[in-house]
Amino acid sequence: MKGTTSWRAWIVAAACLPGLAMAQKTLSPVNVTAPAYTSHHGGYLISGDFKVDPRIPSIVFPSQPLVAEDVLSVEPVYLAGDDYLVVQECASADCSRASVVRVWHPGGVATEIQNDANRILIKHENKYWIWVKRLPLASTMGCDDCNDQHFYTSFEPFSPPMVLMPSGELAAYNREALLAARTEAPVPVKEQSHEGSTFVVTYEDGSTVRIRRMHADH
């Protein structure tokens, strides 16, 4: 699962997802060639060197593999009412299995954090990617155990790449709607740009995210 491993296996695995198969079966490995937009601060090299490959127009990749002790900064500036921002990483050698690193919903961070809701301390080198999934608004009508939640806050830790699977009582109560949404592709990226050492991505429904990588400048 090291950064030197080809992206080809990951793309082949992702090709099994509904709505993406036809586009990805014949993709060559993803090679990100965006210039390194960098700055220095507090002993870190801060980089906005991320890219959306046009053949996978909903996924943000870092151009260089994230390694242990890197900090991935992901700041959702705005998320549309039914959008969930997801960071996943490979959980198998061929990336056919992925694990959830962090999820945000329009109300804030949904999953467990360390110290900062928008910063992720990378514990090991791996392939990571960032994407947005649209989920149906949760219904709590008639659900005595749902505690009037408006957003899903727990998820299955492992799934295929680019699949987000809510769990818990609220998810069970909305099971049919979630199963129907699972086959829908992630939200495509509409615009991408660099603001200094920050990569800014805007999705088709208006959700906007600012992303940076902080690497210890030894």
MARSESE-430764 format. One record per residue (C-alpha): x, y, z; residue number from 0. Coordinates in steps of 0.02 Angstrom, whole numbers, plus 32768, in hexadecimal, padded with zeros to 4 digits. Example, Ala and Ser with C-alpha at 12.3 -4.5 7.8 and 13.67 -1.06 7.14 Angstrom:
<atom xx="8267" yy="7F1F" zz="8186" num="0"/>
<atom xx="82AC" yy="7FCB" zz="8165" num="1"/>
END
This chain:
<atom xx="8000" yy="8000" zz="8000" num="0"/>
<atom xx="8096" yy="8072" zz="7FF3" num="1"/>
<atom xx="8096" yy="810C" zz="7F85" num="2"/>
<atom xx="8103" yy="80B5" zz="7F06" num="3"/>
<atom xx="8076" yy="803B" zz="7EDE" num="4"/>
<atom xx="801E" yy="805F" zz="7E3A" num="5"/>
<atom xx="7F73" yy="80B2" zz="7E3D" num="6"/>
<atom xx="7F3A" yy="8033" zz="7DBB" num="7"/>
<atom xx="7EF9" yy="7FB4" zz="7E3A" num="8"/>
<atom xx="7E96" yy="803B" zz="7E94" num="9"/>
<atom xx="7E47" yy="8076" zz="7DF3" num="10"/>
<atom xx="7E18" yy="7FC6" zz="7DC0" num="11"/>
<atom xx="7DC6" yy="7FAC" zz="7E68" num="12"/>
<atom xx="7D69" yy="8051" zz="7E5B" num="13"/>
<atom xx="7D2C" yy="801D" zz="7DB0" num="14"/>
<atom xx="7CB9" yy="7FA1" zz="7E07" num="15"/>
<atom xx="7C52" yy="8030" zz="7E4E" num="16"/>
<atom xx="7BAC" yy="8059" zz="7DFA" num="17"/>
<atom xx="7BB4" yy="80ED" zz="7D85" num="18"/>
<atom xx="7C72" yy="80E9" zz="7D7E" num="19"/>
<atom xx="7C97" yy="8044" zz="7D2C" num="20"/>
<atom xx="7C8E" yy="8079" zz="7C77" num="21"/>
<atom xx="7CFF" yy="810F" zz="7C94" num="22"/>
<atom xx="7D84" yy="80B6" zz="7CF8" num="23"/>
<atom xx="7D9F" yy="8009" zz="7CAF" num="24"/>
<atom xx="7E1F" yy="8049" zz="7C34" num="25"/>
<atom xx="7E71" yy="80D5" zz="7C99" num="26"/>
<atom xx="7F2C" yy="80DC" zz="7CA1" num="27"/>
<atom xx="7F7B" yy="80FD" zz="7D4C" num="28"/>
<atom xx="7F54" yy="81A7" zz="7D95" num="29"/>
<atom xx="7FE7" yy="821C" zz="7D82" num="30"/>
<atom xx="7FCF" yy="82C4" zz="7DD7" num="31"/>
<atom xx="803D" yy="834A" zz="7D8C" num="32"/>
<atom xx="7FFD" yy="83EA" zz="7DDD" num="33"/>
<atom xx="8088" yy="8463" zz="7E10" num="34"/>
<atom xx="80B8" yy="845E" zz="7EC7" num="35"/>
<atom xx="8069" yy="84F8" zz="7F14" num="36"/>
<atom xx="80C9" yy="8501" zz="7FB8" num="37"/>
<atom xx="80F4" yy="8570" zz="804B" num="38"/>
<atom xx="8153" yy="855B" zz="80EF" num="39"/>
<atom xx="810B" yy="8577" zz="819C" num="40"/>
<atom xx="8136" yy="8537" zz="8249" num="41"/>
<atom xx="81AF" yy="84B2" zz="820D" num="42"/>
<atom xx="8136" yy="846F" zz="818A" num="43"/>
<atom xx="813A" yy="8470" zz="80CE" num="44"/>
<atom xx="8085" yy="8499" zz="80A3" num="45"/>
<atom xx="804A" yy="845C" zz="7FFA" num="46"/>
<atom xx="7FAD" yy="8470" zz="7F94" num="47"/>
<atom xx="7FED" yy="83F4" zz="7F14" num="48"/>
<atom xx="7F4A" yy="8395" zz="7EF8" num="49"/>
<atom xx="7EEF" yy="8370" zz="7E56" num="50"/>
<atom xx="7E4C" yy="832D" zz="7E12" num="51"/>
<atom xx="7E71" yy="82B3" zz="7D86" num="52"/>
<atom xx="7DF4" yy="82D8" zz="7CF9" num="53"/>
<atom xx="7DD2" yy="821E" zz="7CE3" num="54"/>
<atom xx="7D95" yy="8212" zz="7D98" num="55"/>
<atom xx="7D44" yy="82BE" zz="7DA8" num="56"/>
<atom xx="7D03" yy="82AB" zz="7E59" num="57"/>
<atom xx="7DA2" yy="8276" zz="7EB5" num="58"/>
<atom xx="7E2F" yy="82E3" zz="7EF9" num="59"/>
<atom xx="7EDB" yy="8292" zz="7F04" num="60"/>
<atom xx="7F7B" yy="82D0" zz="7F56" num="61"/>
<atom xx="8004" yy="82D9" zz="7ED3" num="62"/>
<atom xx="8082" yy="8288" zz="7F47" num="63"/>
<atom xx="8058" yy="81FA" zz="7FC0" num="64"/>
<atom xx="802E" yy="8231" zz="8070" num="65"/>
<atom xx="80AA" yy="81E9" zz="80EC" num="66"/>
<atom xx="80B3" yy="81D2" zz="81A8" num="67"/>
<atom xx="80AD" yy="8276" zz="820B" num="68"/>
<atom xx="8066" yy="82DA" zz="817B" num="69"/>
<atom xx="7FCE" yy="8342" zz="81A6" num="70"/>
<atom xx="7F40" yy="8344" zz="8129" num="71"/>
<atom xx="7ED9" yy="83E2" zz="813B" num="72"/>
<atom xx="7E28" yy="83D3" zz="80F5" num="73"/>
<atom xx="7DB7" yy="8468" zz="8115" num="74"/>
<atom xx="7D03" yy="845F" zz="80D7" num="75"/>
<atom xx="7CDA" yy="8516" zz="80B5" num="76"/>
<atom xx="7C28" yy="84E9" zz="8083" num="77"/>
<atom xx="7BCC" yy="8443" zz="8070" num="78"/>
<atom xx="7B24" yy="8439" zz="8019" num="79"/>
<atom xx="7A96" yy="83FC" zz="8086" num="80"/>
<atom xx="7AA4" yy="8344" zz="8056" num="81"/>
<atom xx="7B60" yy="8339" zz="8036" num="82"/>
<atom xx="7BDF" yy="82D5" zz="809A" num="83"/>
<atom xx="7C98" yy="82FA" zz="8083" num="84"/>
<atom xx="7D00" yy="825B" zz="8092" num="85"/>
<atom xx="7DB9" yy="8231" zz="80A6" num="86"/>
<atom xx="7DDF" yy="817A" zz="8083" num="87"/>
<atom xx="7E7D" yy="8113" zz="8079" num="88"/>
<atom xx="7EAA" yy="806A" zz="8032" num="89"/>
<atom xx="7E88" yy="7FD8" zz="80A7" num="90"/>
<atom xx="7ECA" yy="7F4E" zz="8035" num="91"/>
<atom xx="7F5F" yy="7F38" zz="7FC4" num="92"/>
<atom xx="7EF8" yy="7F51" zz="7F26" num="93"/>
<atom xx="7E8B" yy="7FDB" zz="7F71" num="94"/>
<atom xx="7DED" yy="7F77" zz="7F4F" num="95"/>
<atom xx="7DC6" yy="7F96" zz="8006" num="96"/>
<atom xx="7DCC" yy="8042" zz="8056" num="97"/>
<atom xx="7DBD" yy="8087" zz="8105" num="98"/>
<atom xx="7D6B" yy="8127" zz="8140" num="99"/>
<atom xx="7DE8" yy="81A5" zz="8185" num="100"/>
<atom xx="7D70" yy="8235" zz="81A5" num="101"/>
<atom xx="7CC4" yy="8272" zz="8171" num="102"/>
<atom xx="7C73" yy="831D" zz="817A" num="103"/>
<atom xx="7BBC" yy="834C" zz="8163" num="104"/>
<atom xx="7B71" yy="83FB" zz="8152" num="105"/>
<atom xx="7B68" yy="840A" zz="820F" num="106"/>
<atom xx="7C20" yy="83E6" zz="822B" num="107"/>
<atom xx="7C94" yy="8351" zz="8242" num="108"/>
<atom xx="7C35" yy="82AD" zz="8252" num="109"/>
<atom xx="7CBC" yy="8232" zz="8287" num="110"/>
<atom xx="7D3B" yy="8229" zz="8313" num="111"/>
<atom xx="7DC5" yy="82AC" zz="8310" num="112"/>
<atom xx="7E6E" yy="82BA" zz="8365" num="113"/>
<atom xx="7E8A" yy="8371" zz="838F" num="114"/>
<atom xx="7E4A" yy="83D5" zz="82FB" num="115"/>
<atom xx="7DAD" yy="83AF" zz="8298" num="116"/>
<atom xx="7DFF" yy="83E5" zz="81F5" num="117"/>
<atom xx="7EAD" yy="839A" zz="820B" num="118"/>
<atom xx="7EDA" yy="82E3" zz="81FA" num="119"/>
<atom xx="7F7F" yy="82A1" zz="823A" num="120"/>
<atom xx="7FBB" yy="821E" zz="81BF" num="121"/>
<atom xx="7FFA" yy="8184" zz="821B" num="122"/>
<atom xx="803E" yy="8121" zz="8188" num="123"/>
<atom xx="8065" yy="8135" zz="80D0" num="124"/>
<atom xx="7FD1" yy="8102" zz="8065" num="125"/>
<atom xx="7F5D" yy="8139" zz="7FD9" num="126"/>
<atom xx="7EDC" yy="81B9" zz="8012" num="127"/>
<atom xx="7E53" yy="8210" zz="7FB1" num="128"/>
<atom xx="7DCC" yy="8291" zz="7FD3" num="129"/>
<atom xx="7D1D" yy="8293" zz="7F8C" num="130"/>
<atom xx="7C6A" yy="82CB" zz="7FAB" num="131"/>
<atom xx="7BD4" yy="8258" zz="7FB8" num="132"/>
<atom xx="7B20" yy="8292" zz="7FB1" num="133"/>
<atom xx="7AB1" yy="8233" zz="802D" num="134"/>
<atom xx="79F4" yy="8243" zz="803F" num="135"/>
<atom xx="79BC" yy="82AF" zz="80CF" num="136"/>
<atom xx="79A0" yy="8242" zz="8168" num="137"/>
<atom xx="78EC" yy="8229" zz="819E" num="138"/>
<atom xx="78CB" yy="8215" zz="8259" num="139"/>
<atom xx="780D" yy="8217" zz="8253" num="140"/>
<atom xx="77CF" yy="8186" zz="82BC" num="141"/>
<atom xx="787E" yy="8153" zz="82F3" num="142"/>
<atom xx="7882" yy="815D" zz="83B1" num="143"/>
<atom xx="793C" yy="8133" zz="83BC" num="144"/>
<atom xx="797C" yy="81AB" zz="8337" num="145"/>
<atom xx="798B" yy="823F" zz="83B0" num="146"/>
<atom xx="7951" yy="82BD" zz="832D" num="147"/>
<atom xx="79F6" yy="82AF" zz="82CF" num="148"/>
<atom xx="79FF" yy="830D" zz="822B" num="149"/>
<atom xx="7A9F" yy="82C0" zz="81E9" num="150"/>
<atom xx="7AF3" yy="8216" zz="81EE" num="151"/>
<atom xx="7B81" yy="8211" zz="826B" num="152"/>
<atom xx="7BBD" yy="815C" zz="8266" num="153"/>
<atom xx="7BFB" yy="80F7" zz="81D2" num="154"/>
<atom xx="7C39" yy="804A" zz="81AB" num="155"/>
<atom xx="7CF7" yy="8054" zz="81BC" num="156"/>
<atom xx="7D1A" yy="7FED" zz="811F" num="157"/>
<atom xx="7CC9" yy="7FEF" zz="8073" num="158"/>
<atom xx="7CF8" yy="7FF0" zz="7FBB" num="159"/>
<atom xx="7D4F" yy="8092" zz="7F86" num="160"/>
<atom xx="7CD9" yy="8124" zz="7F6A" num="161"/>
<atom xx="7C4E" yy="80D0" zz="7FCB" num="162"/>
<atom xx="7C0F" yy="811C" zz="806E" num="163"/>
<atom xx="7BA1" yy="80AD" zz="80DB" num="164"/>
<atom xx="7B49" yy="8100" zz="816F" num="165"/>
<atom xx="7B2B" yy="8090" zz="8205" num="166"/>
<atom xx="7AC7" yy="8096" zz="82A6" num="167"/>
<atom xx="7A0F" yy="80AD" zz="82D0" num="168"/>
<atom xx="79F3" yy="8141" zz="825C" num="169"/>
<atom xx="7A3F" yy="80E4" zz="81C9" num="170"/>
<atom xx="79D7" yy="804A" zz="81EE" num="171"/>
<atom xx="7939" yy="80B4" zz="81F0" num="172"/>
<atom xx="7968" yy="8100" zz="8146" num="173"/>
<atom xx="79AC" yy="805E" zz="80FE" num="174"/>
<atom xx="794C" yy="805C" zz="8059" num="175"/>
<atom xx="7977" yy="8110" zz="802C" num="176"/>
<atom xx="7A2F" yy="80F2" zz="8055" num="177"/>
<atom xx="7A36" yy="8053" zz="7FEE" num="178"/>
<atom xx="79EF" yy="80B1" zz="7F59" num="179"/>
<atom xx="7A6E" yy="813E" zz="7F6F" num="180"/>
<atom xx="7B01" yy="80C5" zz="7F79" num="181"/>
<atom xx="7AFE" yy="80A8" zz="7EBD" num="182"/>
<atom xx="7B09" yy="8162" zz="7E96" num="183"/>
<atom xx="7BB4" yy="81A6" zz="7E65" num="184"/>
<atom xx="7C10" yy="8225" zz="7ED1" num="185"/>
<atom xx="7BF2" yy="82DE" zz="7EB0" num="186"/>
<atom xx="7C60" yy="831A" zz="7E1F" num="187"/>
<atom xx="7CDB" yy="83A8" zz="7E32" num="188"/>
<atom xx="7CAA" yy="8448" zz="7DD8" num="189"/>
<atom xx="7D42" yy="84B6" zz="7DF8" num="190"/>
<atom xx="7DF1" yy="84A5" zz="7E40" num="191"/>
<atom xx="7E73" yy="852A" zz="7E64" num="192"/>
<atom xx="7F08" yy="8556" zz="7ED1" num="193"/>
<atom xx="7F09" yy="85E3" zz="7F4F" num="194"/>
<atom xx="7FBF" yy="85EA" zz="7F7C" num="195"/>
<atom xx="7FE7" yy="8545" zz="7FD0" num="196"/>
<atom xx="7F2F" yy="8514" zz="7FE1" num="197"/>
<atom xx="7ECF" yy="84AA" zz="7F64" num="198"/>
<atom xx="7E1A" yy="84E2" zz="7F53" num="199"/>
<atom xx="7D98" yy="8470" zz="7F05" num="200"/>
<atom xx="7CE2" yy="8498" zz="7EE2" num="201"/>
<atom xx="7C65" yy="8410" zz="7EB9" num="202"/>
<atom xx="7BD2" yy="841A" zz="7E42" num="203"/>
<atom xx="7B54" yy="843A" zz="7ECC" num="204"/>
<atom xx="7BBA" yy="84C7" zz="7F18" num="205"/>
<atom xx="7C15" yy="846A" zz="7FA2" num="206"/>
<atom xx="7CC2" yy="84B7" zz="7FB8" num="207"/>
<atom xx="7D5B" yy="846E" zz="800E" num="208"/>
<atom xx="7E09" yy="84B1" zz="8032" num="209"/>
<atom xx="7E95" yy="8430" zz="803A" num="210"/>
<atom xx="7F4C" yy="8437" zz="806D" num="211"/>
<atom xx="7FD5" yy="83BD" zz="8098" num="212"/>
<atom xx="804F" yy="83E8" zz="8124" num="213"/>
<atom xx="80F3" yy="8389" zz="811E" num="214"/>
<atom xx="817A" yy="839A" zz="81A3" num="215"/>
<atom xx="8208" yy="83FE" zz="8153" num="216"/>
<atom xx="829B" yy="8399" zz="8194" num="217"/>
END
